[in-house]
Amino acid sequence: MYKQLNAPYGAFGLDTLVASTTAIKSTDDLVYDSIETKIANLTFARDVLAGTIRSALDDDSFGGGKIDPEPGADSGSDRRRA
């Protein structure tokens, strides 16, 4: 997932390219601004998520930490009760 988020030809990069192209082709300034604002917001959220993933990977690789595959799940018994 991390590579897809950051790769210029990954899913996120290609999807934002398609959206931006649609915005540029629009003859309506409001449509253009709306699409580009959404792309900027998604990019910000992507950057935050990528930073979180990068930190977890660095901690796992270099800090002796352990990546929790299900963040927020304390134990198997908690999942079974839910």
C-alpha positions as CSV (number, residue, x, y, z in Angstrom):
1,M,0.0,0.0,0.0
2,Y,2.8,2.4,0.9
3,K,4.3,2.1,-2.6
4,Q,0.9,2.7,-4.3
5,L,0.4,5.8,-2.2
6,N,3.8,7.3,-3.1
7,A,4.6,6.0,-6.6
8,P,3.9,8.6,-9.3
9,Y,2.4,5.8,-11.5
10,G,0.7,4.1,-8.6
11,A,-3.1,4.1,-8.2
12,F,-3.3,7.4,-6.2
13,G,-1.0,9.2,-8.7
14,L,-2.9,8.0,-11.7
15,D,-6.3,8.8,-10.2
16,T,-5.3,12.3,-9.3
17,L,-3.9,12.8,-12.8
18,V,-7.2,11.8,-14.3
19,A,-9.1,14.1,-11.9
20,S,-6.8,17.0,-12.6
21,T,-7.1,16.5,-16.4
22,T,-10.9,16.6,-16.0
23,A,-10.5,19.8,-14.0
24,I,-8.3,21.4,-16.7
25,K,-10.8,20.4,-19.5
26,S,-13.7,22.0,-17.6
27,T,-14.8,25.4,-18.9
28,D,-16.3,26.2,-15.4
29,D,-13.9,27.8,-13.0
30,L,-15.9,26.6,-10.0
31,V,-15.6,23.0,-11.2
32,Y,-11.9,23.4,-11.8
33,D,-11.4,24.9,-8.3
34,S,-13.5,22.3,-6.7
35,I,-11.7,19.3,-8.2
36,E,-8.2,20.8,-7.6
37,T,-9.2,21.6,-3.9
38,K,-10.3,18.0,-3.5
39,I,-7.0,16.8,-5.0
40,A,-5.1,19.0,-2.6
41,N,-7.1,17.7,0.4
42,L,-6.6,14.1,-0.7
43,T,-2.9,14.7,-1.2
44,F,-2.6,16.1,2.3
45,A,-4.4,13.1,3.8
46,R,-2.2,10.8,1.7
47,D,1.0,12.5,3.0
48,V,-0.2,12.1,6.6
49,L,-1.0,8.4,6.0
50,A,2.3,7.8,4.2
51,G,4.2,9.4,7.1
52,T,2.4,7.2,9.6
53,I,3.3,4.1,7.5
54,R,6.9,5.2,7.0
55,S,7.3,5.8,10.8
56,A,5.8,2.3,11.5
57,L,8.1,0.7,9.0
58,D,11.2,2.6,10.3
59,D,10.3,1.7,13.9
60,D,9.8,-2.0,12.9
61,S,13.1,-2.1,10.9
62,F,15.4,0.0,13.1
63,G,13.7,0.6,16.4
64,G,12.8,-2.9,17.4
65,G,9.1,-2.1,17.3
66,K,6.4,-4.3,16.0
67,I,3.7,-3.4,13.4
68,D,0.2,-4.2,14.6
69,P,-1.7,-5.5,11.6
70,E,-4.9,-4.4,13.2
71,P,-4.4,-1.1,15.0
72,G,-6.8,-0.6,17.9
73,A,-7.3,-4.4,18.4
74,D,-5.9,-5.2,21.9
75,S,-6.3,-9.0,21.7
76,G,-8.0,-11.8,19.9
77,S,-10.6,-12.1,22.6
78,D,-11.6,-8.5,22.1
79,R,-12.2,-9.2,18.4
80,R,-14.3,-12.3,19.2
81,R,-16.5,-10.3,21.5
82,A,-17.2,-7.7,18.9
